[in-house]
Amino acid sequence: MSSSPADDVIALYQEHAAAFEALRGTELIERAWLTAFLERLPVPHPQVLDIGCGSGVPIARHLIENGCRITGVDTSLPLLSRARASFPDHHWIAADMRQLAGIGRFHGLIAWHSFFHLRPEDQRPMFSTFQRLAAPGALLMFTSGTALGEAIGTLEGKPLYHGSLDAREYRQLLAESGFSVVRHQQEDPACGGATVWLATQTGR
């Protein structure tokens, strides 16, 4: 039985790590959102979990340059190898974001263009994971789609899966997990059309 695009995401990023890195580039179009994230982190020299960190460039690099201690998680071993070589003083873990355990709690969680590769049914339980990984007052920033459903892009000519919930459900899941939305923008034109969520852990 053939697999679906949703099942192939990890293999695609393993096989085409170099192509993805070239396509991603080093331009920091996320700068304004990262500035908002950095300004609200609750402590100096915060511990930040970068979920789907890739090679660490440019996002983790920017956070490191601004005083963060990074724990990066990714399933692409070639990309993690690049991150370890570039930033050896930080922590890089080969793991599926759906199976994170025993890695501590963080002042900031970021899942930029990674969380949206999960099916909707896999995204919903991630919010209890975010809650478990968040220290008091922690920030969570992630990107999503704009409506419940699935979309298929491409990477090196192969189908690349994206899934999303709708905004109402994201707000509900955030609230149930003790997060309050600080800022949300759909298809931000200044950020490559990304739909971004920024929330803070306030408890329940």
MOJOTA-V915703 format. One record per residue. N is the residue number from 0. RES is the residue in one small letter. D_LAST is the distance of its C-alpha to the last C-alpha in Angstrom with 1 decimal. Layout:
<<N | RES | D_LAST> <N | RES | D_LAST>>
This chain:
<<0 | m | 44.1> <1 | s | 43.1> <2 | s | 39.5> <3 | s | 37.4> <4 | p | 36.5> <5 | a | 32.8> <6 | d | 34.3> <7 | d | 36.4> <8 | v | 34.0> <9 | i | 34.0> <10 | a | 37.8> <11 | l | 38.4> <12 | y | 36.7> <13 | q | 38.6> <14 | e | 41.9> <15 | h | 41.6> <16 | a | 39.8> <17 | a | 42.6> <18 | a | 42.8> <19 | f | 39.0> <20 | e | 39.2> <21 | a | 42.2> <22 | l | 40.6> <23 | r | 37.4> <24 | g | 39.4> <25 | t | 38.3> <26 | e | 37.7> <27 | l | 34.3> <28 | i | 33.6> <29 | e | 29.9> <30 | r | 30.6> <31 | a | 28.9> <32 | w | 25.6> <33 | l | 25.9> <34 | t | 26.7> <35 | a | 23.6> <36 | f | 21.6> <37 | l | 23.7> <38 | e | 23.4> <39 | r | 19.6> <40 | l | 19.4> <41 | p | 18.0> <42 | v | 21.1> <43 | p | 24.8> <44 | h | 26.1> <45 | p | 22.7> <46 | q | 22.4> <47 | v | 22.0> <48 | l | 21.9> <49 | d | 24.3> <50 | i | 23.9> <51 | g | 27.2> <52 | c | 28.9> <53 | g | 32.4> <54 | s | 35.1> <55 | g | 32.8> <56 | v | 34.7> <57 | p | 33.9> <58 | i | 30.1> <59 | a | 29.7> <60 | r | 32.9> <61 | h | 31.6> <62 | l | 28.5> <63 | i | 30.7> <64 | e | 33.1> <65 | n | 30.3> <66 | g | 29.4> <67 | c | 26.8> <68 | r | 27.1> <69 | i | 26.9> <70 | t | 26.1> <71 | g | 27.4> <72 | v | 27.1> <73 | d | 29.6> <74 | t | 31.8> <75 | s | 34.9> <76 | l | 37.0> <77 | p | 39.4> <78 | l | 36.7> <79 | l | 35.1> <80 | s | 38.6> <81 | r | 39.0> <82 | a | 35.7> <83 | r | 36.7> <84 | a | 40.1> <85 | s | 38.9> <86 | f | 36.1> <87 | p | 37.1> <88 | d | 35.0> <89 | h | 31.7> <90 | h | 30.2> <91 | w | 30.9> <92 | i | 29.9> <93 | a | 31.4> <94 | a | 28.7> <95 | d | 27.2> <96 | m | 23.7> <97 | r | 22.9> <98 | q | 23.9> <99 | l | 22.4> <100 | a | 22.0> <101 | g | 22.6> <102 | i | 22.7> <103 | g | 20.1> <104 | r | 17.2> <105 | f | 17.9> <106 | h | 17.4> <107 | g | 18.2> <108 | l | 18.4> <109 | i | 21.0> <110 | a | 22.4> <111 | w | 25.2> <112 | h | 27.5> <113 | s | 26.6> <114 | f | 23.5> <115 | f | 25.5> <116 | h | 28.1> <117 | l | 26.0> <118 | r | 26.6> <119 | p | 24.0> <120 | e | 23.4> <121 | d | 22.9> <122 | q | 20.5> <123 | r | 17.9> <124 | p | 17.2> <125 | m | 17.1> <126 | f | 13.6> <127 | s | 12.5> <128 | t | 15.2> <129 | f | 13.9> <130 | q | 10.5> <131 | r | 12.8> <132 | l | 15.1> <133 | a | 13.0> <134 | a | 13.4> <135 | p | 11.2> <136 | g | 11.9> <137 | a | 13.6> <138 | l | 15.1> <139 | l | 15.7> <140 | m | 18.8> <141 | f | 20.6> <142 | t | 23.3> <143 | s | 23.7> <144 | g | 26.2> <145 | t | 26.1> <146 | a | 26.3> <147 | l | 25.9> <148 | g | 28.8> <149 | e | 30.8> <150 | a | 33.3> <151 | i | 36.0> <152 | g | 37.2> <153 | t | 39.7> <154 | l | 40.2> <155 | e | 43.9> <156 | g | 44.8> <157 | k | 42.4> <158 | p | 39.6> <159 | l | 36.2> <160 | y | 33.2> <161 | h | 30.2> <162 | g | 27.5> <163 | s | 24.8> <164 | l | 22.3> <165 | d | 22.4> <166 | a | 20.3> <167 | r | 18.6> <168 | e | 17.4> <169 | y | 16.3> <170 | r | 14.1> <171 | q | 12.7> <172 | l | 12.2> <173 | l | 10.6> <174 | a | 8.0> <175 | e | 7.5> <176 | s | 7.4> <177 | g | 4.9> <178 | f | 8.2> <179 | s | 9.9> <180 | v | 13.6> <181 | v | 16.0> <182 | r | 19.1> <183 | h | 20.5> <184 | q | 24.2> <185 | q | 26.2> <186 | e | 29.4> <187 | d | 29.7> <188 | p | 33.4> <189 | a | 33.3> <190 | c | 31.6> <191 | g | 33.8> <192 | g | 32.0> <193 | a | 28.7> <194 | t | 25.6> <195 | v | 22.9> <196 | w | 19.1> <197 | l | 17.6> <198 | a | 13.8> <199 | t | 11.9> <200 | q | 8.9> <201 | t | 6.8> <202 | g | 3.8> <203 | r | 0.0>>
